[in-house]
């Protein structure tokens, strides 16, 4: 039974890969291997995108290394393409696990003609209409009130969809977060709120964000259950998320899940030396020792189905080849033309924009005054 408002994170597997309670029957070696492949693929995608960033082929990227169990576990606990997802800016692992094609994500990061948003959004701020994955925004907690509104609409329409809204621990200090949580609680809207508590909001630690012992206890104030889970234990994440999603889908109102995890890498490329400025190497090393991918490997070894070093190396090599091929394919489509500035917004372009387009066209054609 999944309990609410536990003082310690719910856990099924410890750092050594040893079960601390009986594994649910669905966690067969085959499923655990699938989850391992998804997490490792996302980890290596991170590694390759950082390389692209350093080569100057993209200009912004925010790693999710260390948070793979939280995001893959969430993706496996909802219905991609049916439920609506309002993500935060570190959720590319969630997107990949839901089925966003790697080629689309790379195209968006590079801003090429193959980018579904046609280069209009800053890098790493992708969306997927097919998967109901709403465009990422850099404005902290700005997705929370609209997510509450989305869930209220689902309740009004009587659908069996739910809304999933993710955010980091820093978002819980924003007024938008409290407003959205309160709206969803009052309306008893089918919204699953997920706090990916990675300990740091850029350089501000969680202890400087809140005086409460945990984030999930805040759910009490908004009339919803709060769940606290070890975000590096994918078995626990999937069990708690599945339970919370079922609660929401049954019409019992919203729920908040706090996943305790860690951002191993920098906040973004604008924060390259985190260990020099605001956190210690010892702290990072301690969390690296709680690696969610290694934990699954140790669990599989404990179950008698180890992942061989050859298997691991082959998966890494295949992911690197996939990324390299998708990068070349995306770059071959070229950069978007300036004309897209005037497209896809109005059915009939207003006169003032027609005037601006004509002036820009004349300038591009060399007809400067």
C-alpha positions as CSV (number, residue, x, y, z in Angstrom):
1,X,0.0,0.0,0.0
2,X,1.3,3.4,-1.0
3,X,1.1,5.8,2.0
4,X,0.7,9.6,1.9
5,X,2.8,12.1,3.7
6,X,5.5,9.7,4.8
7,X,8.4,11.2,6.7
8,X,11.0,9.4,4.6
9,X,10.9,8.8,0.8
10,X,9.2,5.6,-0.3
11,X,11.7,3.1,-1.6
12,X,11.8,-0.4,-3.0
13,X,15.5,-0.8,-3.9
14,X,18.5,0.6,-2.1
15,X,21.7,2.0,-3.6
16,X,23.3,-1.5,-3.6
17,X,20.5,-2.9,-5.7
18,X,19.0,-4.9,-2.8
19,X,15.2,-4.8,-2.5
20,X,14.1,-3.4,0.8
21,X,10.5,-4.6,0.3
22,X,9.0,-7.2,-2.1
23,X,9.1,-6.1,-5.7
24,X,5.7,-5.8,-7.4
25,X,5.2,-8.7,-9.9
26,X,5.3,-6.5,-13.0
27,X,9.0,-5.7,-12.4
28,X,10.3,-8.6,-14.4
29,X,13.9,-8.7,-15.6
30,X,12.6,-7.9,-19.0
31,X,10.9,-4.8,-17.9
32,X,13.8,-3.7,-15.8
33,X,16.1,-4.1,-18.8
34,X,13.7,-1.9,-20.9
35,X,13.8,0.7,-18.2
36,X,17.6,0.5,-18.0
37,X,17.9,0.9,-21.8
38,X,15.7,4.0,-21.7
39,X,17.6,5.6,-18.8
40,X,21.0,4.9,-20.3
41,X,19.9,6.2,-23.7
42,X,18.8,9.5,-22.1
43,X,22.1,9.7,-20.2
44,X,24.1,9.3,-23.4
45,X,21.9,11.8,-25.2
46,X,22.8,14.3,-22.5
47,X,26.5,13.6,-23.1
48,X,26.3,14.1,-26.8
49,X,24.2,17.3,-26.6
50,X,26.8,18.8,-24.3
51,X,29.4,18.0,-27.0
52,X,27.2,19.8,-29.5
53,X,27.0,22.8,-27.2
54,X,30.7,23.0,-26.8
55,X,31.1,22.8,-30.6
56,X,28.8,25.8,-31.0
57,X,26.1,23.9,-32.9
58,X,23.5,24.8,-30.3
59,X,23.4,27.6,-27.7
60,X,21.5,26.3,-24.6
61,X,21.1,23.0,-22.9
62,X,20.0,21.8,-19.4
63,X,21.2,18.3,-18.4
64,X,19.0,15.7,-16.7
65,X,21.9,13.4,-15.7
66,X,21.0,11.8,-12.4
67,X,17.3,12.3,-12.8
68,X,16.5,9.6,-15.3
69,X,14.6,7.3,-12.9
70,X,12.2,10.1,-12.0
71,X,11.4,11.1,-15.6
72,X,11.4,7.6,-17.2
73,X,9.3,6.3,-14.3
74,X,6.8,9.1,-14.8
75,X,6.5,8.5,-18.5
76,X,5.8,4.8,-17.8
77,X,3.0,5.7,-15.3
78,X,0.8,7.9,-17.5
79,X,-0.8,7.6,-21.0
80,X,1.4,9.5,-23.5
81,X,-0.7,11.0,-26.2
82,X,-3.8,10.8,-24.1
83,X,-2.9,12.7,-20.9
84,X,-1.7,16.3,-21.2
85,X,1.8,17.1,-19.9
86,X,3.0,20.6,-18.8
87,X,6.7,20.1,-18.4
88,X,9.6,22.1,-17.0
89,X,12.8,22.9,-18.8
90,X,14.8,19.8,-17.7
91,X,12.3,17.2,-19.0
92,X,13.8,16.0,-22.3
93,X,14.3,12.5,-20.7
94,X,10.6,12.5,-20.0
95,X,9.9,13.6,-23.6
96,X,12.1,10.9,-25.0
97,X,10.6,8.2,-22.8
98,X,7.1,9.3,-23.8
99,X,8.0,8.9,-27.4
100,X,9.2,12.3,-28.7
101,X,11.5,11.3,-31.6
102,X,15.1,12.0,-31.0
103,X,15.4,13.6,-34.4
104,X,12.7,16.1,-33.5
105,X,14.4,17.0,-30.2
106,X,17.8,17.4,-31.9
107,X,16.2,19.5,-34.7
108,X,14.7,21.8,-32.1
109,X,18.0,22.2,-30.2
110,X,19.7,23.1,-33.5
111,X,16.9,25.3,-34.8
112,X,16.9,23.8,-38.3
113,X,14.1,23.5,-40.8
114,X,13.3,20.1,-39.5
115,X,12.4,21.7,-36.1
116,X,8.6,21.4,-35.6
117,X,8.6,24.8,-34.1
118,X,10.6,26.1,-37.0
119,X,13.4,27.6,-35.0
120,X,11.1,30.1,-33.1
121,X,11.7,28.8,-29.6
122,X,15.0,28.9,-27.7
123,X,17.0,25.6,-27.8
124,X,15.9,22.8,-25.6
125,X,12.4,24.2,-25.3
126,X,10.5,21.6,-27.4
127,X,6.9,20.5,-27.6
128,X,4.9,17.6,-29.2
129,X,1.3,18.2,-30.3
130,X,0.9,14.5,-31.0
131,X,1.9,13.6,-27.5
132,X,0.1,16.5,-25.8
133,X,3.4,17.6,-24.5
134,X,3.1,21.4,-24.1
135,X,5.9,23.7,-25.1
136,X,8.6,24.1,-22.4
137,X,9.0,27.6,-20.8
138,X,12.0,29.1,-19.0
139,X,9.7,31.2,-16.8
140,X,9.8,29.3,-13.5
141,X,6.4,27.9,-12.4
142,X,4.6,29.6,-15.3
143,X,3.2,26.2,-16.4
144,X,1.5,25.5,-13.1
145,X,-1.7,27.7,-13.4
146,X,-2.3,26.7,-17.0
147,X,-1.9,23.1,-16.0
148,X,-4.5,23.6,-13.3
149,X,-6.8,25.2,-15.9
150,X,-6.2,22.3,-18.3
151,X,-7.3,19.9,-15.6
152,X,-10.3,22.0,-14.7
153,X,-11.4,21.8,-18.4
154,X,-10.9,18.0,-18.4
155,X,-13.2,17.7,-15.4
156,X,-15.8,20.0,-17.0
157,X,-15.8,18.0,-20.2
158,X,-15.9,14.7,-18.4
159,X,-13.0,13.2,-20.1
160,X,-10.8,10.4,-18.7
161,X,-7.7,12.4,-19.4
162,X,-5.5,13.8,-16.7
163,X,-3.0,16.7,-16.6
164,X,0.5,16.1,-15.5
165,X,2.5,19.1,-14.4
166,X,6.2,18.9,-13.5
167,X,8.5,21.4,-11.9
168,X,11.7,21.7,-9.9
169,X,12.0,22.5,-6.2
170,X,12.7,26.1,-7.0
171,X,9.3,26.5,-8.6
172,X,7.6,26.0,-5.2
173,X,8.9,29.4,-4.1
174,X,7.0,31.2,-6.9
175,X,3.5,32.7,-6.5
176,X,2.3,31.0,-9.7
177,X,3.0,27.6,-8.1
178,X,0.8,28.3,-5.0
179,X,-1.9,29.9,-7.2
180,X,-2.0,26.8,-9.5
181,X,-2.0,24.4,-6.6
182,X,-4.8,26.2,-4.9
183,X,-6.9,26.4,-8.0
184,X,-6.6,22.7,-8.7
185,X,-7.3,21.9,-5.0
186,X,-10.4,24.0,-4.9
187,X,-11.7,22.7,-8.2
188,X,-10.7,19.1,-7.3
189,X,-9.3,19.0,-10.8
190,X,-7.6,15.9,-12.2
191,X,-4.0,17.2,-12.1
192,X,-0.9,15.2,-11.0
193,X,1.7,17.6,-9.8
194,X,5.3,16.3,-9.8
195,X,8.1,18.0,-8.0
196,X,11.5,16.8,-9.4
197,X,13.4,17.9,-6.3
198,X,17.0,17.9,-7.5
199,X,18.2,20.0,-4.5
200,X,19.3,23.1,-6.4
201,X,17.5,26.0,-8.1
202,X,20.5,27.2,-10.0
203,X,22.7,28.2,-7.0
204,X,20.0,28.2,-4.4
205,X,19.7,25.1,-2.3
206,X,16.4,23.6,-1.2
207,X,17.0,24.6,2.4
208,X,17.1,28.2,1.2
209,X,13.8,27.7,-0.7
210,X,11.5,26.5,2.1
211,X,11.3,26.2,5.8
212,X,9.2,23.1,5.5
213,X,10.9,19.7,6.0
214,X,9.8,18.6,2.6
215,X,8.0,19.8,-0.5
216,X,5.2,17.2,-0.5
217,X,3.9,18.3,2.9
218,X,2.7,21.5,1.2
219,X,0.0,19.4,-0.4
220,X,-1.9,19.4,2.9
221,X,-2.6,23.2,2.5
222,X,-4.3,22.6,-0.8
223,X,-6.5,19.7,0.2
224,X,-4.7,17.0,-1.8
225,X,-2.6,13.9,-0.9
226,X,1.2,14.3,-0.9
227,X,3.6,11.5,-1.8
228,X,7.3,11.3,-1.1
229,X,9.4,9.0,-3.2
230,X,13.1,8.2,-3.7
231,X,13.4,9.6,-7.2
232,X,16.5,7.5,-8.0
233,X,14.6,4.3,-7.4
234,X,12.6,3.7,-10.6
235,X,10.6,0.9,-9.1
236,X,9.4,3.2,-6.3
237,X,8.8,6.1,-8.8
238,X,6.6,3.9,-11.0
239,X,4.7,2.4,-8.1
240,X,4.0,5.8,-6.5
241,X,3.3,7.6,-9.8
242,X,0.9,4.9,-11.0
243,X,-0.9,5.0,-7.7
244,X,-1.2,8.8,-7.7
245,X,-2.2,8.9,-11.4
246,X,-5.0,6.4,-10.6
247,X,-6.2,8.6,-7.7
248,X,-6.4,11.6,-10.0
249,X,-8.0,9.7,-12.9
250,X,-10.7,8.3,-10.6
251,X,-12.0,11.8,-10.0
252,X,-10.6,12.1,-6.5
253,X,-8.9,15.4,-7.1
254,X,-5.3,16.4,-7.6
255,X,-2.2,14.9,-6.0
256,X,1.4,16.0,-5.4
257,X,4.4,13.7,-5.8
258,X,7.8,14.8,-4.6
259,X,10.7,12.8,-6.2
260,X,13.9,13.2,-4.2
261,X,16.7,13.2,-6.8
262,X,19.8,15.2,-7.7
263,X,21.0,17.4,-10.6
264,X,24.5,15.9,-11.1
265,X,25.5,18.3,-13.9
266,X,25.4,22.1,-14.1
267,X,22.1,24.0,-14.1
268,X,22.8,24.8,-17.7
269,X,25.7,25.9,-19.9
270,X,25.4,29.3,-18.2
271,X,26.5,27.6,-14.9
272,X,29.5,25.6,-15.9
273,X,31.4,25.4,-12.6
274,X,28.8,24.6,-10.0
275,X,31.3,22.9,-7.7
276,X,33.5,26.0,-7.6
277,X,30.7,28.4,-6.7
278,X,27.9,26.9,-4.6
279,X,28.2,23.2,-3.9
280,X,30.9,20.8,-2.8
281,X,32.6,18.0,-4.7
282,X,31.8,15.7,-1.8
283,X,28.1,16.5,-2.1
284,X,28.1,15.7,-5.8
285,X,30.2,12.5,-5.3
286,X,27.8,11.3,-2.6
287,X,24.8,11.6,-5.1
288,X,26.8,10.1,-7.9
289,X,27.0,7.1,-5.7
290,X,23.2,6.9,-5.7
291,X,23.1,6.8,-9.5
292,X,19.7,5.5,-10.7
293,X,21.1,3.6,-13.7
294,X,23.7,1.8,-11.6
295,X,21.0,0.9,-9.1
296,X,19.0,-0.9,-11.8
297,X,22.1,-2.7,-13.0
298,X,22.8,-3.9,-9.4
299,X,19.2,-4.9,-9.0
300,X,19.4,-7.0,-12.2
301,X,22.6,-8.6,-11.0
302,X,20.9,-9.4,-7.7
303,X,18.0,-11.0,-9.6
304,X,20.5,-13.1,-11.6
305,X,20.1,-11.2,-14.9
306,X,23.1,-9.0,-15.0
307,X,23.8,-6.4,-17.8
308,X,27.1,-7.3,-19.3
309,X,29.7,-4.7,-20.0
310,X,29.4,-5.6,-23.7
311,X,25.7,-4.9,-23.6
312,X,26.2,-1.6,-21.9
313,X,28.9,-0.5,-24.3
314,X,26.8,-1.5,-27.3
315,X,23.8,0.5,-26.1
316,X,26.0,3.6,-25.6
317,X,27.6,3.2,-29.0
318,X,24.2,2.8,-30.7
319,X,22.9,5.9,-29.0
320,X,25.9,7.9,-30.0
321,X,25.5,6.8,-33.7
322,X,21.8,7.6,-33.5
323,X,22.5,11.1,-32.2
324,X,25.3,11.7,-34.8
325,X,23.0,10.6,-37.7
326,X,20.1,12.7,-36.5
327,X,22.4,15.8,-36.1
328,X,23.7,15.5,-39.7
329,X,20.2,14.8,-41.0
330,X,18.8,17.9,-39.2
331,X,21.6,20.2,-40.2
332,X,21.2,19.1,-43.8
333,X,17.7,20.6,-43.8
334,X,19.2,24.1,-43.4
335,X,18.2,27.1,-41.3
336,X,14.7,28.5,-41.4
337,X,14.1,31.4,-43.8
338,X,13.2,34.9,-42.4
339,X,9.8,34.6,-43.9
340,X,8.5,32.3,-41.2
341,X,8.3,35.3,-38.9
342,X,5.1,36.2,-40.7
343,X,3.6,32.8,-40.9
344,X,1.4,30.5,-38.8
345,X,0.0,33.2,-36.6
346,X,-2.8,34.9,-38.6
347,X,-5.0,33.4,-41.2
348,X,-4.9,36.8,-43.0
349,X,-1.8,38.8,-42.4
350,X,-2.7,42.3,-41.1
351,X,-1.6,45.2,-43.2
352,X,1.1,46.5,-40.9
353,X,2.8,43.1,-41.0
354,X,2.5,42.9,-44.8
355,X,4.2,46.3,-44.9
356,X,7.0,45.1,-42.6
357,X,7.4,41.9,-44.6
358,X,7.7,43.9,-47.9
359,X,10.3,46.2,-46.4
360,X,12.3,43.2,-45.1
361,X,12.1,41.5,-48.4
362,X,13.3,44.6,-50.2
363,X,16.2,44.8,-47.8
364,X,17.1,41.1,-48.2
365,X,17.0,41.6,-52.0
366,X,19.5,44.4,-51.8
367,X,17.1,47.2,-52.3
368,X,18.3,49.4,-49.4
369,X,17.5,53.1,-49.5
